[in-house]
Amino acid sequence: MEIQQLTKEIRDNATARAKPKVPEQVSTSWYNEDLLYSGPGKTIFLILATEGCSWALGPSGGCTMCSYINDCTLEPVTSDKIVELFKKEMEKHPYKEDYRNGDKIAIKIFASGSFLNPKEVPKEARDEILQILKNTDEISEIVIETRPQYVTEEAIDEVFNIIGDKLFEVSMGLETYNDHTRLYNINKGFTKADFEKAVNIIKKARKEKNYNIKAKPYIFVKPILLSEKEAIDEAIETGIYAESIGVDRLSFCPATIHGGTLIERLWRKGSYQPPWIWSTVYIINTIRDEVSIPSLMDTSAFGSRRGPYNCKKCSKDLKNMIIESNIAQSKIEYDCDCKNQWLAEVKTGDINRSENRINHLPLY
């Protein structure tokens, strides 16, 4: 597929230039207020030291917008080292004190790939991490990321044989309900049917085995080769679709420009811009009306050169309002002069945008 050839060429060039990283450089964490299934609380966000995403390391080249592979070791990491660094990151945060003060605590584990893929996170490391969390009374919710093909009945059984009745959320990068966009604009490498199969396995485990398991899609806002209006409409339709098949909450991820990706090459050529913050506000306000499950909008890089942006006057205000909206699940009311410019682009973007075929996209 042409999109894979382009993505792999760019990925290989970026990887060749990247400085090798040791596990200690990869492992990191942060601690923020967040919306849990049990309500407002605190979350430990923790990145494991891993070799990296198998999809990105393989012949596909990975996804057109993602460069997390550049933050990995690119070679296997032992289970002992992964667990050692996991423990060190856990110790950095005051979650025990916050729990004693009445806060609910969750942990979100990122592996720059798939937590349920034993080639990325060895089963020995995965099991020990889950056992640690099983024995950590303060943490009531565990969230992981994986590609849908690793969501199997066997894997889910293995998880719950360790964690018991703790809540376990499986987050998957659906990105869009549109198979063409997912395969040819994002290069995700799986279909809507694959995602639905994984969600059905999760629903079956909850119903038949009484596992406390949840499903969440990541929804990507503004893949390449979509106009602003198309990106808005597709994100909203994806949220409605995801609720209809039985996911438990939604997470929208507006595009940011990652280095060493196809999306960066287009951005440098002036052929792509991340979405307006106004677009994310419109999406979340519409979703609040259209779906009944919790919906979150990521604000990473908002207001920066490589992220969603309005004007200097309102970008920071809207970022903070979206963060508050995530916790309260409320709509956002705000106005600014730059909103008219956004509206003009939404109305005329389909007329002005290019229809370049993938094999004619500028690479250098």
Secondary structure as UniProt FT lines:
FT   HELIX           2..17
FT   HELIX           23..26
FT   STRAND          28..36
FT   TURN            37..38
FT   STRAND          39..47
FT   HELIX           54..57
FT   TURN            59..60
FT   TURN            64..65
FT   HELIX           68..71
FT   HELIX           79..90
FT   TURN            91..92
FT   HELIX           95..100
FT   TURN            101..102
FT   STRAND          105..110
FT   TURN            115..116
FT   TURN            118..120
FT   HELIX           123..134
FT   TURN            137..138
FT   STRAND          139..145
FT   HELIX           148..150
FT   HELIX           153..163
FT   TURN            164..165
FT   STRAND          167..175
FT   HELIX           179..180
FT   HELIX           181..185
FT   HELIX           192..209
FT   STRAND          213..221
FT   TURN            224..225
FT   HELIX           228..244
FT   TURN            245..246
FT   STRAND          250..254
FT   TURN            259..260
FT   HELIX           262..268
FT   TURN            269..270
FT   HELIX           277..290
FT   STRAND          295..297
FT   TURN            300..303
FT   TURN            305..306
FT   TURN            312..314
FT   HELIX           315..328
FT   TURN            337..338
FT   HELIX           339..352
FT   HELIX           358..360
//
